[in-house]
């Protein structure tokens, strides 16, 4: 999988829907320490998927790049240790 990172998204704000520019990713729920198990989600042939832990509805939007979300700010970036 070199060169193809799996992006992680979070939903601290509790948005019911988040648009993303990828169809395979990880949902972490809220940022740590309030995260849930990091759930790998694959939309397959669909254009949307619901996280089974936090019920966030993710929708694929081809106009977004892999690190963009709508609303903005839902890309999870791990804190440096």
ZAVOZA-464466 format. One record per atom (N, C-alpha, C): residue number from 1; residue in one letter; chain; atom name; y, x, z. Coordinates in nm, 4 decimals. Example, Ala and Ser with C-alpha at 12.3 -4.5 7.8 and 13.67 -1.06 7.14 Angstrom:
1|a|A|N|-0.5690|1.3190|0.7800 .
1|a|A|CA|-0.4500|1.2300|0.7800 .
1|a|A|C|-0.3300|1.3200|0.7800 .
2|s|A|N|-0.2250|1.2850|0.7080 .
2|s|A|CA|-0.1060|1.3670|0.7140 .
2|s|A|C|0.0030|1.2900|0.7870 .
//
This chain:
1|x|A|N|-0.1195|0.0801|0.0000 .
1|x|A|CA|0.0000|0.0000|0.0000 .
1|x|A|C|0.1253|0.0839|0.0000 .
2|x|A|N|0.1127|0.2088|-0.0252 .
2|x|A|CA|0.2291|0.2973|-0.0248 .
2|x|A|C|0.3330|0.2472|-0.1237 .
3|x|A|N|0.4577|0.2491|-0.0797 .
3|x|A|CA|0.5652|0.2038|-0.1674 .
3|x|A|C|0.5880|0.0546|-0.1640 .
4|x|A|N|0.5066|-0.0191|-0.0904 .
4|x|A|CA|0.5201|-0.1642|-0.0830 .
4|x|A|C|0.5177|-0.2082|0.0628 .
5|x|A|N|0.6275|-0.1859|0.1336 .
5|x|A|CA|0.6278|-0.2220|0.2763 .
5|x|A|C|0.6172|-0.3734|0.2965 .
6|x|A|N|0.5561|-0.4115|0.4037 .
6|x|A|CA|0.5508|-0.5525|0.4396 .
6|x|A|C|0.6733|-0.5801|0.5269 .
7|x|A|N|0.7624|-0.6606|0.4782 .
7|x|A|CA|0.8840|-0.6928|0.5523 .
7|x|A|C|0.8528|-0.7883|0.6663 .
8|x|A|N|0.9305|-0.7756|0.7727 .
8|x|A|CA|0.9165|-0.8593|0.8908 .
8|x|A|C|1.0437|-0.9422|0.9060 .
9|x|A|N|1.0264|-1.0695|0.9401 .
9|x|A|CA|1.1403|-1.1583|0.9590 .
9|x|A|C|1.1354|-1.2197|1.0980 .
10|x|A|N|1.2529|-1.2444|1.1560 .
10|x|A|CA|1.2639|-1.3040|1.2884 .
10|x|A|C|1.3553|-1.4259|1.2814 .
11|x|A|N|1.3441|-1.5095|1.3843 .
11|x|A|CA|1.4216|-1.6334|1.3856 .
11|x|A|C|1.4816|-1.6567|1.5240 .
12|x|A|N|1.5607|-1.5609|1.5716 .
12|x|A|CA|1.6270|-1.5745|1.7018 .
12|x|A|C|1.7124|-1.7001|1.7120 .
13|x|A|N|1.7750|-1.7379|1.6033 .
13|x|A|CA|1.8683|-1.8507|1.6045 .
13|x|A|C|1.7986|-1.9865|1.5975 .
14|x|A|N|1.6694|-1.9878|1.5736 .
14|x|A|CA|1.5962|-2.1146|1.5688 .
14|x|A|C|1.6222|-2.1960|1.4442 .
15|x|A|N|1.6445|-2.1293|1.3307 .
15|x|A|CA|1.6653|-2.2007|1.2044 .
15|x|A|C|1.5385|-2.2778|1.1668 .
16|x|A|N|1.5510|-2.4007|1.1217 .
16|x|A|CA|1.4307|-2.4736|1.0792 .
16|x|A|C|1.3710|-2.4151|0.9511 .
17|x|A|N|1.4567|-2.3587|0.8641 .
17|x|A|CA|1.4128|-2.3035|0.7359 .
17|x|A|C|1.4824|-2.1706|0.7113 .
18|x|A|N|1.4058|-2.0737|0.6598 .
18|x|A|CA|1.4610|-1.9451|0.6197 .
18|x|A|C|1.4141|-1.9164|0.4785 .
19|x|A|N|1.5085|-1.8888|0.3900 .
19|x|A|CA|1.4746|-1.8488|0.2533 .
19|x|A|C|1.4600|-1.6973|0.2500 .
20|x|A|N|1.3547|-1.6505|0.1830 .
20|x|A|CA|1.3255|-1.5078|0.1729 .
20|x|A|C|1.2974|-1.4711|0.0274 .
21|x|A|N|1.3095|-1.3420|-0.0033 .
21|x|A|CA|1.2886|-1.2942|-0.1399 .
21|x|A|C|1.1515|-1.2350|-0.1647 .
22|x|A|N|1.0566|-1.2596|-0.0757 .
22|x|A|CA|0.9194|-1.2107|-0.0897 .
22|x|A|C|0.8218|-1.3239|-0.0575 .
23|x|A|N|0.6985|-1.3103|-0.1038 .
23|x|A|CA|0.5983|-1.4134|-0.0762 .
23|x|A|C|0.4929|-1.3674|0.0235 .
24|x|A|N|0.4938|-1.2389|0.0598 .
24|x|A|CA|0.4022|-1.1842|0.1599 .
24|x|A|C|0.4862|-1.1090|0.2615 .
25|x|A|N|0.4711|-1.1427|0.3892 .
25|x|A|CA|0.5556|-1.0838|0.4924 .
25|x|A|C|0.4962|-1.1134|0.6294 .
26|x|A|N|0.5619|-1.0601|0.7332 .
26|x|A|CA|0.5226|-1.0853|0.8704 .
26|x|A|C|0.6322|-1.1661|0.9387 .
27|x|A|N|0.5922|-1.2650|1.0172 .
27|x|A|CA|0.6849|-1.3396|1.1015 .
27|x|A|C|0.6639|-1.2906|1.2438 .
28|x|A|N|0.7734|-1.2540|1.3108 .
28|x|A|CA|0.7638|-1.2071|1.4500 .
28|x|A|C|0.8178|-1.3103|1.5478 .
29|x|A|N|0.8626|-1.4238|1.4985 .
29|x|A|CA|0.9246|-1.5242|1.5858 .
29|x|A|C|1.0636|-1.4775|1.6216 .
30|x|A|N|1.0929|-1.4649|1.7485 .
30|x|A|CA|1.2208|-1.4113|1.7936 .
30|x|A|C|1.2071|-1.2601|1.8120 .
31|x|A|N|1.3190|-1.1939|1.8301 .
31|x|A|CA|1.3148|-1.0501|1.8563 .
31|x|A|C|1.2487|-1.0232|1.9916 .
32|x|A|N|1.1810|-0.9084|2.0043 .
32|x|A|CA|1.1216|-0.8718|2.1332 .
32|x|A|C|1.2283|-0.8701|2.2424 .
33|x|A|N|1.1951|-0.9094|2.3605 .
33|x|A|CA|1.0594|-0.9336|2.4131 .
33|x|A|C|1.0133|-1.0773|2.3966 .
34|x|A|N|1.0825|-1.1559|2.3190 .
34|x|A|CA|1.0488|-1.2975|2.3028 .
34|x|A|C|0.9708|-1.3250|2.1746 .
35|x|A|N|0.9153|-1.2208|2.1149 .
35|x|A|CA|0.8407|-1.2374|1.9901 .
35|x|A|C|0.7039|-1.2992|2.0162 .
36|x|A|N|0.6438|-1.3487|1.9087 .
36|x|A|CA|0.5056|-1.3954|1.9162 .
36|x|A|C|0.4192|-1.2929|1.8429 .
37|x|A|N|0.2870|-1.3058|1.8452 .
37|x|A|CA|0.2057|-1.2116|1.7678 .
37|x|A|C|0.2571|-1.2066|1.6240 .
38|x|A|N|0.2704|-1.0878|1.5712 .
38|x|A|CA|0.3245|-1.0713|1.4374 .
38|x|A|C|0.2246|-1.1257|1.3361 .
39|x|A|N|0.2610|-1.2365|1.2760 .
39|x|A|CA|0.1716|-1.3145|1.1904 .
39|x|A|C|0.1960|-1.2813|1.0438 .
40|x|A|N|0.0901|-1.2334|0.9752 .
40|x|A|CA|0.0979|-1.2064|0.8311 .
40|x|A|C|0.0922|-1.3390|0.7567 .
41|x|A|N|0.1906|-1.3629|0.6731 .
41|x|A|CA|0.1960|-1.4870|0.5950 .
41|x|A|C|0.1961|-1.4536|0.4462 .
42|x|A|N|0.1168|-1.5265|0.3713 .
42|x|A|CA|0.1059|-1.5084|0.2263 .
42|x|A|C|0.1191|-1.6462|0.1618 .
43|x|A|N|0.2254|-1.6658|0.0854 .
43|x|A|CA|0.2505|-1.7960|0.0221 .
43|x|A|C|0.1526|-1.8264|-0.0902 .
44|x|A|N|0.0858|-1.7256|-0.1422 .
44|x|A|CA|-0.0067|-1.7490|-0.2532 .
44|x|A|C|0.0661|-1.8088|-0.3719 .
45|x|A|N|0.0147|-1.9190|-0.4251 .
45|x|A|CA|0.0766|-1.9851|-0.5398 .
45|x|A|C|0.1875|-2.0808|-0.5007 .
46|x|A|N|0.2079|-2.1003|-0.3718 .
46|x|A|CA|0.3101|-2.1919|-0.3233 .
46|x|A|C|0.4445|-2.1206|-0.3155 .
47|x|A|N|0.5491|-2.1951|-0.2912 .
47|x|A|CA|0.6822|-2.1354|-0.2749 .
47|x|A|C|0.7337|-2.1532|-0.1329 .
48|x|A|N|0.6445|-2.1965|-0.0423 .
48|x|A|CA|0.6843|-2.2111|0.0973 .
48|x|A|C|0.5618|-2.2037|0.1871 .
49|x|A|N|0.5884|-2.1690|0.3158 .
49|x|A|CA|0.4810|-2.1592|0.4145 .
49|x|A|C|0.5424|-2.1778|0.5530 .
50|x|A|N|0.4645|-2.2345|0.6443 .
50|x|A|CA|0.5088|-2.2560|0.7818 .
50|x|A|C|0.4351|-2.1567|0.8711 .
51|x|A|N|0.5097|-2.0886|0.9581 .
51|x|A|CA|0.4476|-1.9980|1.0547 .
51|x|A|C|0.3716|-2.0819|1.1570 .
52|x|A|N|0.2433|-2.0523|1.1796 .
52|x|A|CA|0.1647|-2.1314|1.2742 .
52|x|A|C|0.2054|-2.1109|1.4204 .
53|x|A|N|0.2802|-2.0053|1.4503 .
53|x|A|CA|0.3224|-1.9809|1.5892 .
53|x|A|C|0.4557|-2.0463|1.6217 .
54|x|A|N|0.5565|-2.0257|1.5366 .
54|x|A|CA|0.6912|-2.0729|1.5719 .
54|x|A|C|0.7381|-2.1903|1.4857 .
55|x|A|N|0.6576|-2.2307|1.3887 .
55|x|A|CA|0.6861|-2.3449|1.3013 .
55|x|A|C|0.8071|-2.3254|1.2109 .
56|x|A|N|0.8515|-2.2014|1.1926 .
56|x|A|CA|0.9589|-2.1755|1.0971 .
56|x|A|C|0.9063|-2.1996|0.9565 .
57|x|A|N|0.9801|-2.2739|0.8766 .
57|x|A|CA|0.9460|-2.2954|0.7370 .
57|x|A|C|1.0130|-2.1856|0.6556 .
58|x|A|N|0.9329|-2.1054|0.5876 .
58|x|A|CA|0.9842|-2.0006|0.4995 .
58|x|A|C|0.9738|-2.0497|0.3556 .
59|x|A|N|1.0822|-2.0329|0.2807 .
59|x|A|CA|1.0837|-2.0717|0.1394 .
59|x|A|C|1.1183|-1.9503|0.0547 .
60|x|A|N|1.0434|-1.9306|-0.0529 .
60|x|A|CA|1.0688|-1.8214|-0.1456 .
60|x|A|C|1.1892|-1.8557|-0.2322 .
61|x|A|N|1.2805|-1.7594|-0.2448 .
61|x|A|CA|1.3982|-1.7742|-0.3302 .
61|x|A|C|1.4064|-1.6496|-0.4166 .
62|x|A|N|1.3757|-1.6644|-0.5432 .
62|x|A|CA|1.3698|-1.5486|-0.6343 .
62|x|A|C|1.5043|-1.4803|-0.6538 .
63|x|A|N|1.6138|-1.5427|-0.6145 .
63|x|A|CA|1.7454|-1.4800|-0.6296 .
63|x|A|C|1.7752|-1.3814|-0.5158 .
64|x|A|N|1.6931|-1.3821|-0.4107 .
64|x|A|CA|1.7123|-1.2900|-0.2991 .
64|x|A|C|1.6277|-1.1646|-0.3193 .
65|x|A|N|1.6789|-1.0489|-0.2721 .
65|x|A|CA|1.5941|-0.9302|-0.2775 .
65|x|A|C|1.5044|-0.9295|-0.1535 .
66|x|A|N|1.4172|-0.8309|-0.1439 .
66|x|A|CA|1.3158|-0.8289|-0.0382 .
66|x|A|C|1.3731|-0.8218|0.1026 .
67|x|A|N|1.4957|-0.7741|0.1189 .
67|x|A|CA|1.5534|-0.7601|0.2521 .
67|x|A|C|1.6624|-0.8619|0.2817 .
68|x|A|N|1.6819|-0.9569|0.1920 .
68|x|A|CA|1.7818|-1.0610|0.2136 .
68|x|A|C|1.7159|-1.1872|0.2669 .
69|x|A|N|1.7905|-1.2590|0.3493 .
69|x|A|CA|1.7457|-1.3899|0.3957 .
69|x|A|C|1.8632|-1.4863|0.3878 .
70|x|A|N|1.8311|-1.6111|0.3823 .
70|x|A|CA|1.9335|-1.7157|0.3893 .
70|x|A|C|1.8844|-1.8187|0.4888 .
71|x|A|N|1.9506|-1.8332|0.6018 .
71|x|A|CA|2.0743|-1.7685|0.6420 .
71|x|A|C|2.0554|-1.6186|0.6637 .
72|x|A|N|2.1659|-1.5449|0.6593 .
72|x|A|CA|2.1620|-1.4006|0.6760 .
72|x|A|C|2.1183|-1.3637|0.8174 .
73|x|A|N|2.0687|-1.2399|0.8307 .
73|x|A|CA|2.0388|-1.1851|0.9620 .
73|x|A|C|1.9000|-1.2099|1.0152 .
74|x|A|N|1.8072|-1.2539|0.9314 .
74|x|A|CA|1.6720|-1.2829|0.9795 .
74|x|A|C|1.5710|-1.1724|0.9483 .
75|x|A|N|1.6167|-1.0629|0.8863 .
75|x|A|CA|1.5288|-0.9482|0.8648 .
75|x|A|C|1.5097|-0.8789|0.9990 .
76|x|A|N|1.3849|-0.8556|1.0382 .
76|x|A|CA|1.3552|-0.7870|1.1635 .
76|x|A|C|1.3558|-0.6372|1.1391 .
77|x|A|N|1.4315|-0.5653|1.2185 .
77|x|A|CA|1.4336|-0.4198|1.2135 .
77|x|A|C|1.3970|-0.3691|1.3519 .
78|x|A|N|1.2857|-0.2983|1.3613 .
78|x|A|CA|1.2406|-0.2493|1.4914 .
78|x|A|C|1.3412|-0.1502|1.5476 .
79|x|A|N|1.3658|-0.1605|1.6753 .
79|x|A|CA|1.4572|-0.0691|1.7428 .
79|x|A|C|1.3959|0.0700|1.7493 .
80|x|A|N|1.4768|0.1716|1.7269 .
80|x|A|CA|1.4280|0.3095|1.7360 .
80|x|A|C|1.3994|0.3434|1.8821 .
81|x|A|N|1.2901|0.4136|1.9021 .
81|x|A|CA|1.2548|0.4527|2.0396 .
81|x|A|C|1.2733|0.5997|2.0628 .
//
